[in-house]
Amino acid sequence: MSETRPQPETQTPSGDDKQRVYIRTYGCAMNEHDTQKLYKILEKDYTPVDSAEKADLVLVNTCSVREKPEQKLYSMLGEMKGLKESNPNLMIGVCGCVAQQEGQAILKKGRNVDFVFGTHNLSLVPSLIQLRKKGAPPQVAVNYREDWEELPLGFAENNPSKNGKSNNVTAFISISRGCNKSCTYCIVPTTRGPEVSRDINEIEREVKIAVHRGSKEIVLLGQTVNSYGLDLTPRISFVHLLDRIAAIDGVERIRFTSPHPQEIRKDFIECVSSNPKVCRHVHMPLQSGSDRILKLMNRNYRRSKYLKIIEDLKSRVPDMAITTDIIVGFPGETEEDFQQTLEVMDIVQFDLSYSFAFSARPGTAAAAMPELITQEEKLRRLQVLQAKQLLIMADRLSPWVGKTVDVLIDSTSKHDENCFQGRISQNTVVNFPAPFEGLKLGAIVPTLITAQKRYTLLGEPATAR
């Protein structure tokens, strides 16, 4: 094992001398992005590994949107008790939204945890590690910061992927943090604070650096991404930001997640329907198809507005992909309410939906609502909804077979590193089942779609025949 004493500030360990870090990430794209930043912050002294068993430092990046990720945190901490016993120098840190919300309570429940840090305190991790190595007691750093935490030096120049390695094809860029909505089931405004937009010039600079490094696709991240700029003086619209990024030479595709229906206007629909660099895919959470439940959720839109947005998008771009989030079993949801959600699924024909059974989060308004639905009934409704989604997905994938579409090659296959995979504008994954000559990361390849799988498509370069 590497020596655990701190390295001198002027000394950068070689690859063999570096310690090893493993980060387990739960939750949304913002959490994934925070994990990327942590890898960059730690790269001076740590190299990424693919399991906790191989690591000298384990970080658990948590999510508090649903109960299950929180349960997974304490389950994982319990599993690591044996690792800590066999390796007393192993250091364990907890971050993310559960860390921001629970703070000191995590140290009481997880006695093998060395430090806890919140969503605004990623830059403090190296000092938290050093304090612990010097014998300080377990630390908690969850203070809210009004200012925008600076990106790690060099992060924009070498935006890492989920495993800490460089991925120059796609660059994930935060444009805002926090949320000003008050959905009754959601703890995010508490854990990440009010919405704070980044300076547009800083965003533009980061995009230009990413393109210089080889990125072809830019993914913009925010809790309610399309309310970007409403807190700035003077105000800047999300559409203006999209136009600025689209004007940058070298940007081929722009994606974003996730827009809120309340903030969608005609200029948004015009932009995503006509700007050739903005991908033909909108992930727009529905949560429920019942107006009564939407009101209880405090979602600030109703079914008719949601469906009108979809109608306007698809009237402009018939093959626009629409994906969504849905909660079943919200307090007070009747069978009639649930059926209304299924009706919206039939109308919209979502390309993909992320669906969950409601779980009350402490500190939210929904947690105080009377639970009238059994867990068994929640799971039944979830199974019905997911079965419907699978049928819809099959129908949505089928028309692509036999068509030739542009695919951005963004990674190698999980099953064979000699084969590639990529995405069409609608965000559907296309796998190339053979190592076709000429394919390379970052290439946009005209591709003949040859078959459909459960969630993906198969293809071959159109020139291969």
Beta strands, then each sheet from edge to edge (+ up, - down):
strand 1: 19-25
strand 2: 46-48
strand 3: 57-62
strand 4: 91-96
strand 5: 115-117
strand 6: 139-141
strand 7: 170-174
strand 8: 176-177
strand 9: 196-197
strand 10: 217-221
strand 11: 253-257
strand 12: 281-283
strand 13: 321-328
strand 14: 352-357
strand 15: 404-412
strand 16: 420-423
strand 17: 429-431
strand 18: 444-452
strand 19: 457-461
sheet 1: 2+ 1+ 3+ 4+ 5+ 6+
sheet 2: 7+ 10+ 11+
sheet 3: 8+ 9-
sheet 4: 12+ 13+ 14+
sheet 5: 15+ 16- 17+ 19+ 18- 15+
end
